[in-house]
Amino acid sequence: MPNPNVSHYNTMIRAYSVSNSPEQGFHLYRKMRLNGIPTNPLSCSFAIKSCIRFSSLVCGLQIHARITRDGYQSDSLLMTTLMDLYSNSEKPVEACRVFDEIPQRDTVAWNVLLSCYIRNQRTRDVLCLFDNMNFEVNGCEPDNVTCLLVLQACAHLGALEFGEKVHRYIEEHGYSDAINLSNSLITMYSRCGSLDKAYGVFKGMSIRQKNVVSWSAMISGFAVNGYGREAIEAFEEMQRSGVLPDDQTVTGVLSACSHCGLVDKGMTFFGRMTKEYGIVPNIHHYGCMVDLLGRAGLLDQAYQLIKSMTVKPDTTIWRTLLGACRVQGHVSLGEQVIGHLIELKAEEAGDYVLLLNIYSSAAKWEKVKELRKFMKEKGIQTSPGSSSIELKGVLHEFVVDDVTHQRKEEIYEMLDEINQQLKIAGYVAEITSELHNLTCEEKEHVLSYHSEKLAIAFGILATPPGTTIRVAKNLRTCVDCHNFAKLISEVYNRQVIIRDRTRFHHFRNGCCSCNDYW
């Protein structure tokens, strides 16, 4: 073309933005300006999409500067695309600034901001934004994409009440037939420990609607809540219905075997993967098998499996084995695993904490002292354990010895009363759960104020008798807190559900769904 115009350029930039050479879209945008061809909002939008595709924030910033100079800030579609650029570059603050500049915010703009918050682990802000959307002056309403994003946030936070509100919104606005929303509801309810509601959504779907994602979500839900045999039954029913499993389905089944100690079943499924289903084991499948063997105390077998893997072991595999070493108290193997992580240059604070736990459990206090000194010299800082509980749509978070809650005096009085009642019922603190070299009395005092105990005390204080208490914790729950929750469920006649880093614990009548295997 001797004299291509702005429409021609836009068509080519757009084509490049979805091609295997997205950087050419940005270069063509620059060439367009150098040739004196006036750009328009579409030119900028397609060029930004090219920058997103080849992950260049710097090039995107140049376009943003031009947008400001040319006065295109009033174009909502362009500004939404610009938000997407910042969202994909781990820049949530900049994305929010662009959002605030948009004169007419539509649902797409809200969804981009929600997605940005989820990518940057700001899931609590997602719930606030959903409420703001409903009260937006211009009448902007959440759509099915909004609901998907908010359900994802609810699943991450364990925010059951909020998830139920989104479910009602879905039904009221006619989105119930959307398969992807039904699948997300199954996942959300499962990850909030409400397996009956997850199964209710699943059963409410027709045979035609249930795809491999639906079955996988339900199987994984059974697994993470400790219902391993039900997960296996669902897997067998799925095959009878004619739906072929994928790698996610097998991951769910292997996880179910791991959580319930079904070693032989797990080994059988792992062996059938390639032969019957044509699925080549990936890093997640190997991770499940290492977890399965490690939980069962078969650490040498787990280590040999890692050494024989057809794919290179990643940090997650080694950390899974390290966690098993912590549970089983295997000091020498734990030290070897740390060595592998150091080789990968991927050691993190949590890895050293696990090693500290291994040394502490074995009463190797000199090793503990040396490792703490090393961590201090290297500036390795650990993240504190935290527990959260949702009441009336509000999340309350606690850390050990927390004094920040506005009802802290009442919470500590309630916890002291609970401890007295539990001691009458036979509770004795499991002091091996405290990993510092302290006296028995000091250890018992420290254990008394773990974050999940504070959350449970607040739940008993703030809810009517008989109300289920749901707590989410960012770390693995300790043995002492596990014993504490079992007795709470019996003495106070409450169902207590704790979601720790790896699974759910459903406490009823003094027993746990994990059968003390976790």
N, C-alpha and C positions, 0 to 999 in steps of 0.2 A: 504494500500500500504506500503510495507516495506521500499522502497526508492523512495519517490515521488521526481520528478525533478522540475525544474523551471517552465516548462509548466503546470504541475499539480497544483502547487501552484498558478500560475497566473489565472488558470481557476476558482479555488475556491475563490480567492480574488475578482475576477470579479463578481462571483455569489453573494457573500456577499454584494458587493457594490450596487446591485440592489434589495437586499432582505429587509426584515423587521428588520434585525440585522446587519446593515452596520458596526457597531463597531467591529464586528468579523473579518471583512476584514482587518482592521488595526492590530488587534492582530495577525492574521495569517501572515501578512507581517513581524511583529517583530519576530514571531516564526521562520519564514523562515531564517531570518538573524542570529538568535541565533543558528540555526541548521547548519550554515555554507553553506547554499544554496545560490549561487551568484544570486543577483537580476539583472533585466534588466529594461529598460525604461518602459516596459509594466507593470511590477510588481509595480513600483512606481506610474504609472498613475492610475491603478485600486485602489491602496491603498489611493491615494489622493481623488478619487471619493468617497471612503468609508467615508473619513473624512468630505467631503462636506455634505454627506447624514446625518451624525450625528452631524454636526455643531461643529467640533472640530478644531479650528485654531491651537491649541497647538500641536496636533498630526501631523497636516499638516506641521508645521514648522520643526518638527523632520525629516520628509521625505524630505523636501526641503534641509535640511543640508546634508542628505545622497546623494541627487542628485548632490549637489555641490562637495562633496568628491569623488563621483564615476565618475564625469566628464560627466554627461548626458545632459549638457546644450545645446548641439547641436541638441537634439531631439525636433523638432518643436511641435509634437503632445503632448509630455510630458510637455513642457513648457506652451503650451496652457491650459492644464488641471490645471497646477499650477496657472496660471492666474485666472482661474475659482474659485479656492480656495480662493484667496484674494478678488476677486470680490464679492463672497458670504459672506465674513466676513466684509463688509464695510471698505476695505483697498485698495482704488484706487491707492494710491501712490506706494504701493508694487506691485500691478498688472502692473502698468506702467513700473516699473523697470524690471520685468520679461519680459515684452513685448520688451523692448529695447535690452534684451540679446538674443532674438530669431534671429538666423542668416538668416533663410528663412521664412519670415512672409507670411502665407497664409491667405485666406479670413476668415477662422475660427478664427485665432488669432485676426484679426481686429474686428470680430463680438463680441468676448468675451470682448475685451476692450470697445467697444461701449456699450455693456450690462452693464459693470461695471460702466461706467460713468452715465448711466441712473439710475441705482440702487442708486447711490450716489448723485442724483440731479445735476449732472454736465452736463446738457443737451446742453449747448452752445458748450462744447468741442466735443460733438457728431457731430455737423455740421462741425467743423474744420477737424475732422478725416475723414469724408466722402470725403471732398475735397482732403485730403492727399492721400487717397486710390486711387483716380483717377490719381494721379501723381506719384504713387509708381514706382520706377525704375524697379522692377522685374515684372511689368505688372499685379499686383494683382488687380482684379476687384471686385467691390461690387456684391453680389448676392441678391436673394430675401429676405434672412434673414436680410442682411444689410439694405435693403430698409425698411423693417418692423420696425427696430430699429430707423432709422433716421426719419421715419414718426411719430413715437411715440414722438421723441424729438421735431419735428416741431409742433406737436399738443400741447405739453406742453408750448412751447415758443410763440405760435401764429405766427410762422415764415412762412407766406404764400408763399412768393417768393421762399424760399428754398424748401418748400414742393412741389411747382409747378415744380421746377427743378428735384426733385426726381421722380415726376410723369412722366416727359418727359423721364427720364432715364429708368423707368419701361417699357414704351411703346417702346422705342428704342431697348431694350434688350429682348423683347418678354416675359415679365412677366405679361402682362395685363390680362391673363386668370386665374391667381392665385386668388382664392376667398378671401384668407386672406389679400392679398394686396389691393384688391378692398374695403374690409371692413375697412382697415386701412386708405385708402384714404378718405372714407366717414367721418370717425372720424376726420381726420386731417383737412379737409376743414371745417367741422362743427365747430371745436374748433378754427379755424382761422377766423370765422365769414363769410366765403364764402359759404353760404348755397346753392346758385345756382350751384356751382361747385360740392358740395357734392351730390346734387340731380341729377346732370348730370351723375356722376359716378354710382349712384344707378340705374337710368333709363337705363343706358347702359348695365347693367347686365341682363342676361336672367332670365326667371322665374325659370329655373332649378338651376341657380347659387345662387339665393337669398336664404340664409338660415336664421335661427332665429337671428344670429349675424348681418347679413346685415340689416334686418328690425329693430332690436333694435338700431343699430348705427344711422339709419336714423331718427327713432322716437326721440331718445335722441338729435340728431342734431336739429330737429325742436324745441324741448323743450327748450334747452339752449339758442337758438336764439330768443325765445319769440313767436314762432308760435305754440301755444298750440292747436288750433283747427285743424291745419294741422297734428300735431302729432297724434291726436285722429283719424283723417280720415285715416292716414297711418296704424294705429293699426287695424282699422276695415277692411281695404283692405288686410292686412296681414292675418287676419282670413279667409277672403273669398278665399284667394289663397291656403288655406289648411295648412299654417305653424302655428304650435302651439306656443304660447308665453311662454317664460321662466321668471325667476325672474327678469332678466335684462330688459326685455321688459316692464314688469309692472312698474319697477322703472322709466323707461323713460316716461311712460304715466302719472304716478302720479306726476312726476317732471313737466311735461307740464301743468297739472292742477294747480300746485302750482305757477308757474311763471305767469300764466294768471288769477289767482283768480277764477278758476272754481271749487268752493268748492263742489257744489252738484255733479258734474261729478266725482271729485276725490273720494268723499265718495262712490259713486256708484261703481267705479272700485275697490276700496279697499274691498268693500263687496263681489264683484264677484270673487275675487282672489281664494279663497278656494273652493267656491261652483262650479264655472264653469271651472276653469283652474287647480284646484288641487294644487295650489301653497300656501304653508304656509307662512304667512307674516314674513319677516326677519327684521333685524335691519334697513336696508336701506329703506324698505317700510314704517316702522314706522317713520323714519326720514323725508321722503317725506310728510307724513300726518301731522306731527308736524309743518313742514315748511308751508304747505298749510294753516292750521288753524291759525298759528302765523301771516303769512302775511295778512290774512283776518281780523286780530284783535280779533280772537276767542281764546284768550290766556288761558282762564279757561278750554275750551274744549281740547286744546292742552295738558295742564297740566294733566287733567283727563285721556286722552288717554295714556300718559306716565305711569301713575300710574296703568293702567289696562293692560299694555303690557304683553304678554306671555313670552317674553324674557327680560333679565335684561337690563335696559337702559344703554347705554354706554356714553362716554364723548361727542361723536358727537351729540347724541340726546339732551343732556342738553345744549350744545353750540348752537344748532339750536334754542332752546327755548329762550336762553339768547339773541341771535341776534334779535329775535322777540320782546323781552322785550325792547331792545334798540330802535327799530323802533317805537314801540307803546308807549314808555315812561312809562312802567310799573315798577316802582321802587321796590315795595315790592316783587313782584314775581322774579325780577332780583336778589334780595338779597337771596331769597330762592334757586334759581338755583345755585348760587355761593356756597351756603352751601352744595348742593349735590355734586358739583365738588370737594370740599374740602374733603368730606367723601370718595370719590373715590381716593383721593390723586393724582388728575390729573389736578389740576388747573394750567393754563399757563398764560403767560404775556397777551396774547390776551383776556383772560377771564376778567381780571381786567380792560383792556382798554375798553371793552364793558360796564362794570359796571361804569367806569368813564364817558363814553358817556351818560349813563342813568342818572347819577347824574347831569351832565352838562346840558343836555337837560331840566331837571326839575329845573335848577338854584339852586341846592343844593350844594353851593360852599363850605360849611363847610365839607360836606361829601367828596367832591372832594379833599379837602386839607388833610383830614384824610387818605383817600385811597392812595394818592400820597406819603404821609409820610410812610405808611405801606409798599408800594412797594419799596421805597428807602431803608428802614431798612432790607427788605428781599432780597435786591439785584435783584429785578425783573426788567429786562430790556426789552423794547419793540422793535420790528422790525419796521424800518421806512417804510412808504408807498413808493412804487416805481412803475414807469411806463416805458414801453419800446415800441419803435417803430422800425420797420424794414424798411430800405431803401437800395435798391440794394444789398440785401443779408446780410447786416450788421445790427446788433441789437444795438440800441442806448438806454441806460437806464438813467432815471432821478429820483432824489429824490427831496423832497421839498427844495426850495432855492438852487438848484444844481448850483455849479460853476466849475464843473470838465470837462464839455464838451468843446472841442477845439473851438467851435463856440458860446461860452456862451454870448459874448457881442451882437452878432447878434440876438440870441434867445431872450434875454431880451428886446432888442429894438423892435423886432417883437411882443412880448407879450404885451408891453406897447401900441403899436399901435393898437393891437387887442382889448385891454380893452377900448381904446378910442372909437373905432368904435362900440363896443357892447353897450357902455353907450349911444351913440347917438340913438341906436336901442331900448333902454329901459332896458338894463341889470342893475340890482341892485343886489349887492352881498347878498347872503343868509347867514347872519352872525351867524345864529344858528348852521351852520355847523362847526364853530370854537369853540372848547370845552374848551379853556382856559378863565379865568376870566379877560378879557381885555376890553378896550374901543371899541366902534363901529369902530373907525378909525383904531385901531390896529388890530382888527379882520379882517377888510376888506383887510388890507395890507398883513396879513399872508395868507389869502385865495387866494390872487392874484398869488401866486407862488407854488401852489400845483403841484405835479409831472405830473399829466395828462395834466395840462395846458401847462407846459413846453414842453411836448412831442408833443402836438397839434401844439404849436407855431413853433416848429422845423419842423414838417410835412408841415405846410403852407410855411415856409421859404425855404425848400429844395425840394419841388415838384412843378410841373407845375399846374396852375389853373385847377380845375376840378378833380384832382387826389383824390381818396378815401384815407382817413387817418385812419390807423388802430393802435389802442393803446391797450396794455395789461397791466392791473394793478393787483398788488398782494392783494389788499384790496378792500372792497366795496366802490364804488365811492360815494362821498358825494353829497348832494342836490345841493350845489352851483356849483360844477363841472358839474353836470348833466344839470343844467340850462345854464351854459356856453357853453357846447357842443351843446345844442339845438340851441342857437343863432348863433354859429359859422356856423352850417350847413345852416342856412338861409342867414346870412349876406355875407358869403364867398362862397355860392353856392357849398359847399363841402358835400360829404357824410362822416360822421365820425362814426367809429365803435369802441366802447370801450368794451373790455372784462374785467370785474372785477372778483372778487373772485367767484361769483356764476353764472353769466350769461353774455349775450351779450346785448349791447345797440346799436341799429342801428339808427343813427340820420340823418334825411332827411327833408329838408324844414322846419326846426324849430320844428319838432316833433320827438319823440322817439318811437321805436317799442314796448317798455314796457308800453306805455300809462301812464307813471309816476307811474307805479305799480311795485316796485322792493324791 
